[in-house]
Amino acid sequence: MIRSMTGYGSAELEHDGQRLIAEIRSVNHRYCEVSIRAPRLVSLFEDDIRRLIQERFSRGKFNLSITWSGVGESGEMLKLNEPVADRYVALLRQLAQRYQIDSGVDVRTLANLQDVFTWEHTALSDEETWGLVRQVVERACASLDTMKSREGVALRTDLEQRLKLIRRELDLVSERAPLRPLEAKERLTSRINALLADVEMDPIRIAQEVALLSDRLDCTEECVRLAAHLDQFRSLIEGQELAGRKLNFLLQEMNREANTIGAKSNDVEITRAVIVMKEETERLREQVQNVE
């Protein structure tokens, strides 16, 4: 299965006048690394949050930001101090009546007066707090997962197109490779005849030289292995398993086989095909760096 390692997800949760917001971003990384920025109220659960994310995603660097509006850093809830507010309003009205002026009492004026609002400890238990945090983090992860999967579809399309290009060039090499020993034999024979026109050569000796040349030029085994790697690569991107690490390993093997074919070929057409295969393999490697 192809899923991108880059993405963004967010979620909001309302509870008793409070709002929890979780935002999570991910980028490429060799392992699964999680960084968390959250109020002290949530810090107690950072290990649980990391475990939750690492169970859902196998690779990537994740930055999670949690805000909890309506509560303080330590979990206090901001509430209206009604007795103080009532007393302020009564005194302001008394002041206006005594001096016969417009009181001008409005919400903004009242809110700026001292002790109208106060912080009180919430009645939430640790279990209730973790339940809310877990819920909003899971929703953010689900949002991130949706984006990663959507980008994975585009990645898979690009990978499949490059696999087709490599397969096309490999088919050309496979057709051309069996002809190379015959051509080498004809060239060797023609050169010997030109140099030693009046000297009779031992056919067994010529056969031995041709056999050595054929062995050096034969890249059938490498073509078969490269074809098998291509089939496995396609199987991985079409399957349900998260395949980023395996695809990286396969690309190393594919590049090794292509290099060996190029070293053995000593042929312009095969060399050209190998160059194309190596170029596409490198482009595949760049894309696979973003596959989870």
Backbone as JSON, one array per atom type, in Angstrom:
{
  "sequence": "MIRSMTGYGSAELEHDGQRLIAEIRSVNHRYCEVSIRAPRLVSLFEDDIRRLIQERFSRGKFNLSITWSGVGESGEMLKLNEPVADRYVALLRQLAQRYQIDSGVDVRTLANLQDVFTWEHTALSDEETWGLVRQVVERACASLDTMKSREGVALRTDLEQRLKLIRRELDLVSERAPLRPLEAKERLTSRINALLADVEMDPIRIAQEVALLSDRLDCTEECVRLAAHLDQFRSLIEGQELAGRKLNFLLQEMNREANTIGAKSNDVEITRAVIVMKEETERLREQVQNVE",
  "N": [[0.85, -1.19, 0.0], [0.52, 2.22, -0.8], [1.3, 5.07, 0.89], [1.64, 8.45, 1.57], [4.32, 10.12, 3.34], [4.1, 12.74, 4.08], [1.88, 15.23, 5.27], [-1.15, 16.77, 6.61], [-3.32, 17.25, 9.35], [-6.29, 18.0, 11.25], [-8.41, 18.64, 14.1], [-11.36, 19.42, 16.04], [-12.9, 19.8, 19.26], [-15.68, 20.18, 21.28], [-16.51, 20.83, 24.68], [-18.4, 21.32, 27.41], [-18.29, 24.17, 27.29], [-15.65, 24.44, 26.71], [-12.95, 24.27, 24.35], [-11.15, 22.03, 22.46], [-8.4, 21.81, 20.34], [-6.63, 20.09, 17.94], [-3.75, 19.84, 15.97], [-1.88, 18.26, 13.52], [1.13, 17.58, 11.87], [3.11, 16.01, 9.35], [6.28, 14.9, 8.12], [8.91, 13.63, 5.96], [10.79, 10.96, 7.37], [13.18, 8.69, 8.7], [12.49, 7.04, 10.8], [9.8, 6.71, 13.24], [9.01, 9.57, 14.67], [7.87, 11.7, 17.22], [6.83, 14.9, 18.09], [5.52, 17.04, 20.58], [3.47, 19.77, 21.37], [1.82, 21.28, 23.89], [-0.57, 22.34, 26.44], [0.17, 22.35, 30.03], [-1.73, 20.84, 31.27], [-2.11, 18.71, 29.58], [0.31, 17.48, 29.44], [0.76, 15.32, 31.13], [-0.06, 13.15, 29.7], [1.59, 12.71, 27.54], [3.27, 10.53, 26.82], [1.36, 8.56, 26.3], [0.06, 9.73, 24.15], [2.11, 9.76, 22.21], [2.47, 7.01, 21.9], [-0.01, 6.33, 20.84], [0.06, 7.62, 18.32], [2.31, 6.39, 17.16], [1.43, 3.78, 16.97], [-0.34, 4.0, 14.93], [0.96, 5.06, 12.71], [3.79, 4.17, 10.78], [6.21, 5.35, 9.95], [7.88, 8.57, 9.79], [8.15, 12.08, 10.66], [6.48, 13.63, 13.16], [4.63, 16.46, 14.14], [2.77, 17.56, 16.69], [0.28, 19.73, 17.78], [-1.55, 20.95, 20.46], [-4.25, 22.8, 21.6], [-6.15, 24.17, 24.26], [-8.71, 25.88, 24.73], [-10.31, 28.02, 27.06], [-9.43, 26.94, 29.36], [-6.79, 27.1, 31.81], [-3.15, 26.85, 31.86], [-2.65, 24.87, 33.72], [-4.97, 23.55, 33.87], [-7.07, 25.01, 34.88], [-10.32, 26.51, 34.83], [-11.73, 29.27, 33.23], [-14.02, 31.4, 34.69], [-17.04, 33.31, 35.24], [-17.15, 35.64, 37.83], [-19.74, 36.0, 39.51], [-20.88, 37.25, 41.91], [-19.04, 39.41, 42.35], [-19.26, 40.76, 39.88], [-21.98, 41.5, 39.95], [-21.93, 43.27, 42.12], [-20.25, 45.29, 41.15], [-21.86, 46.32, 39.04], [-24.09, 47.26, 40.47], [-22.92, 49.27, 42.06], [-21.94, 51.0, 40.11], [-24.33, 51.88, 38.94], [-25.44, 53.14, 41.17], [-23.6, 55.19, 41.46], [-24.06, 56.62, 39.09], [-26.73, 57.44, 39.47], [-26.56, 59.07, 41.73], [-25.0, 61.22, 40.91], [-26.27, 61.98, 38.72], [-25.6, 61.18, 36.03], [-24.91, 59.58, 32.89], [-24.65, 56.14, 33.16], [-23.25, 54.42, 31.43], [-22.56, 51.74, 31.41], [-21.31, 48.9, 29.98], [-20.65, 45.7, 28.4], [-17.93, 45.48, 27.71], [-16.71, 47.41, 29.33], [-17.31, 46.4, 31.85], [-16.03, 43.91, 31.75], [-13.38, 44.59, 31.87], [-12.9, 45.27, 34.44], [-11.43, 44.59, 37.62], [-11.14, 41.26, 38.85], [-13.54, 40.34, 37.82], [-13.58, 38.09, 36.26], [-12.51, 34.78, 37.03], [-10.16, 32.17, 37.76], [-10.87, 28.78, 38.07], [-10.38, 25.53, 39.38], [-10.89, 22.75, 37.27], [-13.45, 20.24, 37.21], [-12.78, 17.91, 36.04], [-11.64, 14.59, 35.91], [-8.51, 12.71, 35.75], [-8.95, 10.58, 34.03], [-11.16, 11.46, 32.55], [-10.08, 13.72, 31.36], [-8.02, 12.56, 29.76], [-9.64, 11.04, 28.1], [-10.91, 13.03, 26.53], [-8.65, 14.22, 25.32], [-7.57, 12.04, 23.94], [-9.62, 11.52, 22.14], [-9.71, 13.86, 20.49], [-7.13, 13.82, 19.41], [-7.12, 11.39, 18.02], [-9.04, 11.96, 16.07], [-7.71, 14.0, 14.67], [-5.55, 12.53, 13.71], [-6.9, 10.77, 12.03], [-7.78, 12.57, 10.1], [-5.3, 13.39, 9.11], [-4.42, 10.94, 8.09], [-6.21, 10.56, 5.99], [-5.39, 12.55, 4.19], [-2.75, 11.7, 3.7], [-3.22, 9.25, 2.47], [-4.57, 10.09, 0.19], [-2.58, 11.54, -1.16], [-0.93, 9.4, -1.51], [-2.15, 7.96, -3.54], [-1.59, 9.51, -5.81], [1.19, 9.27, -5.79], [1.46, 6.51, -6.25], [0.49, 6.3, -8.87], [2.49, 7.68, -10.3], [4.72, 6.06, -9.71], [3.97, 3.65, -10.96], [3.97, 4.39, -13.66], [6.68, 4.85, -14.11], [7.72, 2.34, -13.61], [6.71, 0.99, -15.84], [8.2, 2.18, -17.88], [10.78, 1.28, -17.24], [10.39, -1.47, -17.51], [9.84, -1.64, -20.24], [12.31, -0.91, -21.4], [13.85, -2.97, -20.33], [12.77, -5.19, -21.61], [13.64, -4.72, -24.2], [16.39, -5.03, -23.81], [16.44, -7.73, -23.06], [15.67, -8.95, -25.44], [17.76, -8.24, -27.08], [20.08, -9.2, -25.83], [20.6, -12.12, -26.2], [21.65, -12.12, -28.78], [24.13, -11.03, -28.67], [26.42, -12.81, -28.03], [26.58, -14.29, -30.46], [27.14, -12.28, -32.32], [29.59, -11.47, -31.3], [31.1, -13.77, -31.75], [31.13, -13.84, -34.57], [32.51, -11.44, -35.09], [34.97, -11.97, -33.86], [35.87, -14.16, -35.36], [36.06, -13.03, -37.92], [38.06, -11.14, -37.52], [40.26, -12.73, -36.87], [40.53, -14.17, -39.22], [41.18, -12.1, -40.92], [43.66, -11.33, -39.93], [45.18, -13.67, -39.91], [45.18, -14.92, -42.51], [46.34, -16.94, -44.08], [46.89, -18.92, -42.34], [46.02, -21.85, -40.69], [43.57, -22.13, -38.21], [43.01, -23.56, -34.98], [39.93, -25.01, -34.48], [38.88, -25.72, -32.01], [40.19, -24.07, -30.23], [39.22, -21.61, -31.05], [36.54, -22.01, -30.41], [36.71, -22.08, -27.61], [37.49, -19.46, -27.0], [35.27, -18.1, -27.92], [33.39, -19.12, -26.13], [34.28, -18.01, -23.72], [33.92, -15.29, -24.28], [31.14, -15.26, -24.6], [30.29, -15.88, -22.03], [31.13, -13.63, -20.63], [29.59, -11.69, -21.83], [26.99, -12.44, -21.4], [23.99, -11.52, -20.02], [21.66, -12.56, -19.14], [20.85, -13.71, -16.73], [20.89, -11.51, -14.99], [18.91, -9.95, -16.19], [16.65, -11.52, -15.73], [16.52, -11.47, -12.93], [16.16, -8.72, -12.49], [13.68, -8.36, -13.71], [12.12, -9.88, -11.97], [12.38, -8.33, -9.66], [11.02, -6.03, -10.47], [8.43, -7.06, -10.73], [7.92, -7.71, -8.05], [8.07, -5.19, -6.9], [5.85, -3.92, -8.05], [3.87, -5.56, -6.97], [4.06, -4.9, -4.26], [3.28, -2.16, -4.18], [0.69, -2.43, -4.92], [-0.43, -3.96, -2.96], [-1.66, -4.38, 0.48], [0.11, -3.9, 2.48], [2.21, -1.64, 4.28], [4.82, -0.33, 2.54], [7.22, 1.12, 2.35], [9.95, 0.78, 3.35], [10.69, -1.72, 2.25], [10.48, -1.17, -0.47], [12.56, 0.64, -0.78], [14.77, -1.06, -0.37], [14.44, -2.85, -2.53], [14.88, -1.13, -4.68], [17.6, -0.62, -4.44], [18.61, -3.14, -5.14], [17.62, -3.33, -7.76], [19.02, -1.27, -9.02], [21.59, -2.29, -8.78], [21.48, -4.6, -10.44], [20.98, -3.37, -12.91], [23.36, -1.94, -13.24], [25.18, -4.05, -13.51], [24.29, -5.26, -15.86], [24.84, -3.2, -17.66], [27.65, -3.13, -17.44], [28.38, -5.57, -18.51], [27.43, -5.55, -21.1], [28.67, -4.15, -23.39], [27.65, -2.92, -25.63], [26.02, -0.67, -27.78], [23.19, -0.24, -28.0], [22.14, -1.68, -25.8], [23.46, -0.36, -23.74], [22.34, 2.19, -23.95], [19.69, 1.59, -23.22], [20.13, 0.75, -20.6], [20.98, 3.13, -19.41], [18.6, 4.62, -19.47], [17.03, 2.98, -17.77], [18.43, 3.24, -15.36], [18.14, 5.97, -14.89], [15.36, 6.15, -14.49], [15.11, 4.48, -12.3], [16.45, 5.95, -10.37], [14.72, 8.13, -10.18], [12.51, 6.81, -9.19], [13.56, 6.12, -6.7], [13.79, 8.64, -5.48], [11.1, 9.31, -5.24], [10.15, 7.27, -3.6], [11.26, 7.9, -1.18], [9.37, 9.37, 0.06], [7.42, 7.63, 0.77], [5.51, 5.91, 3.11]],
  "CA": [[0.0, 0.0, 0.0], [1.29, 3.45, -0.9], [0.79, 6.19, 1.67], [2.67, 9.47, 1.68], [4.74, 10.45, 4.7], [3.81, 14.14, 4.36], [0.45, 15.51, 5.36], [-1.65, 17.65, 7.67], [-4.64, 16.91, 9.84], [-6.72, 18.8, 12.4], [-9.71, 18.27, 14.66], [-11.83, 20.25, 17.15], [-13.82, 19.1, 20.15], [-16.33, 21.07, 22.26], [-16.94, 20.15, 25.9], [-18.74, 22.15, 28.56], [-17.78, 25.51, 27.09], [-14.23, 24.39, 26.39], [-12.67, 23.82, 22.98], [-9.85, 21.39, 22.23], [-8.0, 21.81, 18.94], [-5.39, 19.34, 17.69], [-3.21, 19.94, 14.62], [-0.73, 17.37, 13.37], [1.82, 17.64, 10.58], [4.13, 14.96, 9.22], [7.22, 15.01, 7.01], [9.73, 12.42, 5.79], [11.76, 10.6, 8.4], [13.52, 7.27, 8.62], [11.76, 6.34, 11.86], [8.59, 7.4, 13.68], [9.39, 10.51, 15.72], [6.71, 12.53, 17.55], [7.04, 16.07, 18.94], [4.22, 17.49, 21.09], [3.37, 21.08, 22.03], [0.51, 21.25, 24.51], [-0.59, 22.91, 27.79], [0.59, 21.44, 31.1], [-2.84, 19.94, 31.56], [-2.01, 17.55, 28.7], [1.67, 16.91, 29.51], [0.71, 14.04, 31.83], [-0.44, 12.08, 28.78], [2.42, 12.78, 26.34], [3.71, 9.19, 26.43], [0.2, 7.88, 25.72], [-0.18, 10.33, 22.83], [3.15, 9.24, 21.31], [2.17, 5.6, 21.62], [-1.19, 6.31, 19.96], [0.48, 7.99, 16.96], [3.25, 5.38, 16.65], [0.67, 2.58, 16.62], [-1.11, 4.26, 13.72], [1.84, 5.37, 11.59], [5.04, 3.43, 10.93], [7.38, 6.2, 9.71], [7.61, 9.99, 9.6], [8.36, 12.98, 11.78], [5.17, 14.2, 13.44], [4.55, 17.59, 15.06], [1.39, 17.67, 17.18], [0.0, 20.91, 18.59], [-2.86, 20.87, 21.11], [-4.68, 23.97, 22.37], [-7.35, 23.9, 25.05], [-9.23, 27.2, 25.08], [-11.28, 27.98, 28.17], [-8.76, 26.45, 30.56], [-5.44, 27.59, 31.95], [-2.07, 25.9, 31.62], [-2.71, 23.75, 34.68], [-6.28, 22.94, 33.83], [-8.1, 25.83, 35.49], [-11.34, 26.98, 33.91], [-12.07, 30.67, 33.42], [-15.45, 31.53, 34.95], [-17.53, 34.61, 35.66], [-17.33, 35.82, 39.27], [-21.02, 36.69, 39.49], [-21.07, 38.21, 43.03], [-18.24, 40.61, 42.12], [-19.85, 41.48, 38.75], [-23.24, 42.1, 40.44], [-21.59, 44.4, 42.99], [-19.76, 46.34, 40.28], [-23.0, 46.91, 38.33], [-24.91, 48.0, 41.44], [-22.2, 50.47, 42.47], [-21.91, 51.91, 38.96], [-25.67, 52.48, 38.83], [-25.58, 54.06, 42.3], [-22.78, 56.35, 41.13], [-24.75, 57.39, 38.03], [-27.94, 58.04, 40.03], [-26.21, 60.11, 42.69], [-24.45, 62.39, 40.24], [-27.14, 62.24, 37.58], [-24.85, 61.03, 34.79], [-25.15, 58.3, 32.21], [-23.75, 55.14, 33.74], [-22.39, 53.91, 30.36], [-22.09, 50.39, 31.71], [-21.47, 47.91, 28.92], [-19.93, 44.46, 28.66], [-16.49, 45.71, 27.62], [-16.28, 48.12, 30.54], [-17.41, 45.49, 32.99], [-15.05, 42.84, 31.62], [-12.05, 45.11, 32.18], [-12.78, 45.51, 35.87], [-10.67, 43.56, 38.32], [-11.78, 40.1, 39.51], [-14.83, 39.94, 37.23], [-13.36, 36.7, 35.86], [-11.61, 34.07, 37.94], [-9.78, 30.82, 37.36], [-11.24, 27.75, 39.02], [-9.96, 24.2, 38.97], [-11.94, 21.97, 36.63], [-13.88, 19.04, 37.93], [-12.45, 16.74, 35.23], [-10.65, 13.65, 36.44], [-7.48, 12.37, 34.77], [-9.55, 9.69, 33.02], [-11.99, 12.27, 31.66], [-9.17, 14.56, 30.55], [-7.39, 11.71, 28.74], [-10.67, 10.68, 27.13], [-11.08, 14.14, 25.6], [-7.42, 14.37, 24.55], [-7.46, 10.91, 23.02], [-10.63, 11.66, 21.09], [-9.35, 14.89, 19.53], [-5.92, 13.38, 18.72], [-7.51, 10.35, 17.06], [-9.71, 12.61, 14.94], [-6.68, 14.68, 13.89], [-4.79, 11.48, 13.01], [-7.75, 10.28, 10.93], [-7.72, 13.6, 9.07], [-3.96, 13.27, 8.51], [-4.39, 9.68, 7.34], [-6.95, 10.77, 4.74], [-4.53, 13.32, 3.28], [-1.61, 10.86, 3.32], [-3.71, 8.24, 1.52], [-4.88, 10.77, -1.08], [-1.3, 11.78, -1.83], [-0.39, 8.1, -1.88], [-2.72, 7.57, -4.84], [-0.81, 10.21, -6.83], [2.51, 8.64, -5.78], [1.37, 5.2, -6.89], [0.36, 6.51, -10.32], [3.8, 8.04, -10.82], [5.59, 4.88, -9.62], [3.57, 2.68, -11.97], [4.42, 4.86, -14.97], [8.13, 4.66, -14.2], [7.93, 0.89, -13.74], [6.44, 0.64, -17.23], [9.35, 2.61, -18.67], [11.9, 0.36, -16.97], [10.03, -2.77, -18.11], [9.98, -1.52, -21.7], [13.74, -0.97, -21.72], [14.35, -4.31, -19.99], [12.34, -6.1, -22.68], [14.56, -4.5, -25.31], [17.67, -5.67, -23.45], [16.25, -9.19, -23.08], [15.65, -9.37, -26.84], [19.05, -7.98, -27.68], [21.16, -9.91, -25.14], [21.02, -13.4, -26.79], [22.34, -11.91, -30.05], [25.49, -10.53, -28.45], [27.46, -13.83, -28.21], [26.71, -14.62, -31.89], [27.84, -11.17, -32.96], [30.97, -11.52, -30.83], [31.74, -14.87, -32.45], [31.38, -13.43, -35.94], [33.57, -10.43, -35.1], [36.24, -12.63, -33.53], [36.27, -14.98, -36.5], [36.45, -12.16, -39.04], [39.35, -10.52, -37.19], [41.3, -13.76, -36.98], [40.71, -14.46, -40.65], [41.89, -10.98, -41.55], [45.04, -11.29, -39.47], [45.87, -14.92, -40.21], [44.44, -15.43, -43.67], [46.96, -18.15, -44.63], [47.2, -19.85, -41.24], [44.84, -22.61, -40.26], [43.36, -22.01, -36.77], [42.37, -24.68, -34.3], [38.53, -24.67, -34.19], [38.62, -25.88, -30.57], [40.68, -22.84, -29.59], [38.24, -20.56, -31.37], [35.34, -22.28, -29.61], [37.0, -21.7, -26.22], [37.46, -18.0, -26.92], [33.87, -17.69, -28.06], [32.71, -19.46, -24.88], [34.65, -16.99, -22.72], [33.23, -14.06, -24.63], [29.71, -15.44, -24.34], [30.08, -15.82, -20.59], [31.3, -12.25, -20.2], [28.53, -10.86, -22.4], [25.66, -12.96, -21.07], [23.33, -10.83, -18.91], [20.32, -13.15, -19.0], [20.54, -13.89, -15.31], [20.59, -10.19, -14.43], [17.61, -9.53, -16.72], [15.61, -12.29, -15.03], [16.41, -10.95, -11.56], [15.58, -7.38, -12.54], [12.24, -8.54, -14.0], [11.5, -10.34, -10.72], [12.31, -7.17, -8.76], [9.95, -5.17, -10.96], [7.16, -7.7, -10.36], [7.74, -7.57, -6.61], [7.82, -3.77, -6.66], [4.43, -3.68, -8.39], [3.05, -6.27, -5.99], [4.07, -4.15, -3.0], [2.5, -0.93, -4.27], [-0.71, -2.79, -5.09], [-0.88, -4.7, -1.78], [-2.16, -3.64, 1.64], [1.2, -3.69, 3.44], [3.0, -0.41, 4.14], [5.97, -0.95, 1.87], [8.29, 2.07, 2.09], [11.3, 0.24, 3.59], [10.95, -2.79, 1.28], [10.69, -0.56, -1.77], [13.92, 1.18, -0.77], [15.7, -2.18, -0.55], [14.29, -3.34, -3.9], [15.51, -0.18, -5.61], [19.04, -0.87, -4.4], [18.86, -4.35, -5.93], [17.36, -3.01, -9.16], [20.15, -0.47, -9.52], [22.75, -3.19, -8.89], [21.31, -5.43, -11.64], [21.14, -2.51, -14.09], [24.79, -1.66, -13.38], [25.85, -5.26, -13.99], [23.93, -5.41, -17.28], [25.61, -2.21, -18.41], [29.06, -3.5, -17.45], [28.57, -6.76, -19.35], [26.84, -5.46, -22.44], [29.59, -3.75, -24.45], [26.79, -2.76, -26.8], [25.44, 0.68, -27.75], [21.75, -0.29, -27.75], [21.91, -2.11, -24.42], [23.93, 0.72, -22.87], [21.32, 3.25, -23.97], [18.56, 1.12, -22.42], [20.55, 0.74, -19.19], [20.97, 4.52, -18.94], [17.19, 4.97, -19.2], [16.58, 2.23, -16.59], [19.06, 3.82, -14.17], [17.51, 7.27, -14.66], [14.03, 5.93, -13.92], [15.31, 3.9, -10.96], [16.79, 7.07, -9.47], [13.48, 8.89, -9.95], [11.72, 5.99, -8.27], [14.16, 6.24, -5.36], [13.41, 9.94, -4.94], [9.68, 9.28, -4.86], [9.95, 6.3, -2.52], [11.65, 8.54, 0.07], [8.17, 9.95, 0.67], [6.44, 6.57, 0.98], [5.56, 5.38, 4.47]],
  "C": [[0.89, 1.24, 0.0], [0.58, 4.54, -0.11], [1.92, 7.18, 1.87], [3.06, 9.7, 3.14], [4.48, 11.91, 5.05], [2.31, 14.36, 4.39], [0.13, 16.42, 6.52], [-3.04, 17.2, 8.06], [-4.99, 17.75, 11.05], [-8.09, 18.31, 12.86], [-10.04, 19.21, 15.81], [-12.84, 19.45, 17.96], [-14.36, 20.1, 21.16], [-16.76, 20.25, 23.47], [-17.15, 21.16, 27.01], [-18.13, 23.55, 28.46], [-16.3, 25.58, 26.78], [-14.05, 23.87, 24.96], [-11.25, 23.26, 22.91], [-9.6, 21.38, 20.73], [-6.67, 21.07, 18.82], [-5.01, 19.5, 16.22], [-1.96, 19.08, 14.55], [-0.18, 17.46, 11.95], [2.88, 16.55, 10.54], [4.99, 15.24, 7.99], [8.05, 13.73, 6.96], [10.66, 12.2, 6.97], [11.98, 9.1, 8.34], [12.73, 6.44, 9.64], [10.48, 7.11, 12.18], [8.94, 8.26, 14.89], [8.24, 11.49, 15.95], [7.14, 13.66, 18.48], [5.68, 16.64, 19.31], [4.37, 18.87, 21.73], [1.95, 21.2, 22.56], [0.57, 21.91, 25.88], [-0.21, 21.87, 28.85], [-0.5, 20.44, 31.46], [-2.72, 18.64, 30.78], [-0.68, 16.81, 28.86], [1.71, 15.55, 30.22], [0.51, 12.88, 30.87], [0.44, 12.05, 27.53], [2.89, 11.4, 25.89], [2.57, 8.41, 25.78], [-0.1, 8.41, 24.32], [0.83, 9.81, 21.82], [2.85, 7.8, 20.92], [0.98, 5.49, 20.66], [-0.8, 6.61, 18.52], [1.39, 6.93, 16.36], [2.55, 4.07, 16.31], [-0.06, 2.75, 15.29], [-0.22, 4.47, 12.49], [3.2, 4.71, 11.83], [6.27, 4.3, 10.78], [6.94, 7.64, 9.53], [7.95, 10.78, 10.85], [7.09, 13.78, 11.99], [5.3, 15.35, 14.45], [3.09, 17.81, 15.41], [1.28, 18.89, 18.07], [-1.41, 20.81, 19.14], [-3.11, 22.17, 21.85], [-5.99, 23.64, 23.05], [-7.87, 25.25, 25.54], [-10.31, 27.06, 26.14], [-10.69, 27.41, 29.43], [-7.36, 27.02, 30.59], [-4.43, 26.5, 31.71], [-2.17, 24.69, 32.52], [-4.1, 23.14, 34.76], [-7.37, 23.75, 34.49], [-9.07, 26.32, 34.42], [-11.67, 28.43, 34.24], [-13.58, 30.8, 33.56], [-15.78, 32.96, 35.39], [-17.73, 34.62, 37.18], [-18.59, 36.67, 39.46], [-21.22, 37.64, 40.68], [-20.29, 39.51, 42.82], [-18.84, 41.43, 40.98], [-21.13, 42.18, 39.17], [-22.95, 43.34, 41.27], [-21.07, 45.56, 42.18], [-20.92, 47.07, 39.61], [-23.83, 47.77, 39.27], [-24.23, 49.31, 41.84], [-22.13, 51.49, 41.33], [-23.25, 52.6, 38.77], [-25.91, 53.49, 39.96], [-24.81, 55.35, 42.04], [-23.48, 57.23, 40.1], [-25.98, 58.1, 38.58], [-27.61, 59.22, 40.95], [-25.76, 61.38, 41.99], [-25.18, 62.72, 38.95], [-26.35, 62.27, 36.25], [-25.2, 59.68, 34.18], [-24.14, 57.28, 32.71], [-22.77, 54.59, 32.68], [-21.85, 52.52, 30.62], [-22.35, 49.48, 30.52], [-20.57, 46.71, 29.23], [-18.42, 44.7, 28.65], [-15.95, 46.41, 28.87], [-16.26, 47.19, 31.73], [-16.33, 44.42, 32.94], [-13.64, 43.3, 31.98], [-11.85, 45.39, 33.67], [-12.15, 44.32, 36.57], [-11.58, 42.51, 38.96], [-13.18, 39.77, 38.99], [-14.77, 38.5, 36.75], [-12.35, 36.06, 36.81], [-11.33, 32.68, 37.41], [-10.17, 29.84, 38.46], [-10.77, 26.4, 38.49], [-11.14, 23.43, 38.39], [-12.27, 20.74, 37.46], [-13.54, 17.77, 37.16], [-11.4, 15.88, 35.93], [-9.6, 13.39, 35.36], [-8.05, 11.5, 33.66], [-10.4, 10.48, 32.03], [-11.14, 13.16, 30.77], [-8.53, 13.75, 29.44], [-8.41, 11.29, 27.68], [-10.88, 11.77, 26.09], [-9.84, 14.3, 24.71], [-7.3, 13.26, 23.52], [-8.43, 11.06, 21.84], [-10.2, 12.69, 20.04], [-8.08, 14.51, 18.76], [-6.25, 12.31, 17.68], [-8.2, 10.95, 15.84], [-8.7, 13.33, 14.05], [-5.86, 13.67, 13.09], [-5.59, 10.93, 11.84], [-7.75, 11.28, 9.77], [-6.38, 13.56, 8.34], [-3.88, 12.03, 7.62], [-5.1, 9.83, 6.0], [-6.09, 11.51, 3.72], [-3.36, 12.48, 2.8], [-2.03, 9.82, 2.29], [-4.01, 8.87, 0.16], [-3.6, 11.07, -1.86], [-0.65, 10.47, -2.27], [-0.9, 7.62, -3.23], [-1.92, 8.22, -5.98], [0.6, 9.61, -6.93], [2.48, 7.32, -6.52], [1.26, 5.33, -8.41], [1.71, 6.81, -10.95], [4.75, 6.83, -10.8], [5.25, 3.86, -10.7], [4.04, 3.1, -13.36], [5.92, 4.64, -15.15], [8.48, 3.17, -14.28], [7.71, 0.43, -15.17], [7.62, 1.02, -18.13], [10.54, 1.67, -18.48], [11.63, -0.99, -17.62], [10.2, -2.73, -19.62], [11.44, -1.63, -22.11], [14.33, -2.34, -21.41], [13.95, -5.33, -21.05], [13.25, -5.94, -23.91], [15.92, -5.16, -25.06], [17.55, -7.18, -23.55], [16.21, -9.74, -24.5], [17.04, -9.26, -27.47], [20.16, -8.87, -27.1], [21.55, -11.23, -25.79], [21.79, -13.25, -28.11], [23.8, -11.52, -29.86], [26.57, -11.61, -28.58], [27.67, -14.2, -29.68], [27.47, -13.54, -32.64], [29.32, -11.17, -32.57], [31.75, -12.62, -31.54], [32.09, -14.48, -33.89], [32.49, -12.4, -36.03], [34.93, -11.05, -34.84], [36.76, -13.42, -34.72], [36.77, -14.12, -37.65], [37.8, -11.49, -38.78], [40.5, -11.52, -37.33], [41.59, -14.07, -38.44], [41.48, -13.35, -41.34], [43.37, -10.95, -41.18], [45.84, -12.5, -39.91], [45.18, -15.62, -41.38], [45.0, -16.76, -44.17], [47.28, -19.19, -43.56], [45.92, -20.54, -40.8], [44.75, -22.56, -38.73], [42.67, -23.24, -36.23], [40.94, -24.3, -33.94], [38.19, -24.8, -32.71], [39.04, -24.62, -29.83], [39.72, -21.69, -29.83], [36.97, -20.74, -30.53], [35.53, -21.87, -28.15], [36.93, -20.18, -26.05], [36.02, -17.47, -27.01], [33.09, -17.97, -26.78], [33.03, -18.45, -23.79], [33.95, -15.67, -22.99], [31.74, -14.13, -24.29], [29.4, -15.32, -22.85], [30.18, -14.39, -20.08], [30.15, -11.37, -20.68], [27.13, -11.27, -21.98], [25.09, -12.24, -19.84], [21.92, -11.35, -18.69], [19.91, -13.27, -17.54], [20.16, -12.56, -14.66], [19.23, -9.68, -14.92], [16.47, -10.24, -16.0], [15.41, -11.75, -13.62], [15.78, -9.56, -11.54], [14.08, -7.45, -12.83], [11.5, -8.99, -12.74], [11.36, -9.19, -9.73], [11.18, -6.22, -9.18], [8.59, -5.74, -10.59], [6.89, -7.55, -8.87], [7.43, -6.12, -6.23], [6.34, -3.46, -6.92], [3.51, -4.36, -7.39], [2.96, -5.51, -4.67], [3.22, -2.89, -3.08], [1.02, -1.21, -4.48], [-1.28, -3.5, -3.86], [-1.32, -3.78, -0.66], [-1.06, -3.33, 2.66], [1.87, -2.35, 3.18], [4.41, -0.8, 3.71], [7.17, -0.04, 1.69], [9.69, 1.49, 2.24], [11.65, -0.84, 2.57], [11.21, -2.21, -0.11], [12.09, 0.04, -1.87], [14.95, 0.08, -1.03], [15.64, -2.7, -1.99], [14.97, -2.42, -4.91], [17.03, -0.32, -5.6], [19.41, -2.08, -5.25], [18.65, -4.1, -7.42], [18.51, -2.22, -9.77], [21.4, -1.34, -9.69], [22.66, -4.04, -10.15], [21.51, -4.6, -12.91], [22.62, -2.18, -14.33], [25.54, -2.86, -13.97], [25.55, -5.49, -15.47], [24.74, -4.44, -18.13], [27.08, -2.57, -18.52], [29.33, -4.67, -18.38], [28.28, -6.51, -20.82], [27.85, -5.19, -23.55], [28.84, -3.57, -25.77], [26.08, -1.41, -26.68], [23.96, 0.65, -27.39], [21.44, -0.67, -26.31], [22.35, -1.01, -23.45], [22.92, 1.85, -22.8], [20.13, 2.85, -23.11], [18.9, 1.12, -20.93], [20.54, 2.15, -18.61], [19.56, 4.96, -18.6], [16.7, 4.26, -17.93], [17.16, 2.84, -15.32], [18.45, 5.19, -13.85], [16.15, 7.1, -13.99], [14.12, 5.32, -12.52], [15.64, 4.99, -9.95], [15.56, 7.92, -9.17], [12.54, 8.12, -9.03], [12.25, 6.13, -6.84], [13.78, 7.56, -4.7], [11.95, 9.94, -4.47], [9.43, 8.37, -3.65], [10.39, 6.88, -1.17], [10.46, 9.13, 0.8], [7.09, 8.91, 0.93], [6.61, 5.98, 2.38], [5.83, 3.89, 4.46]]
}
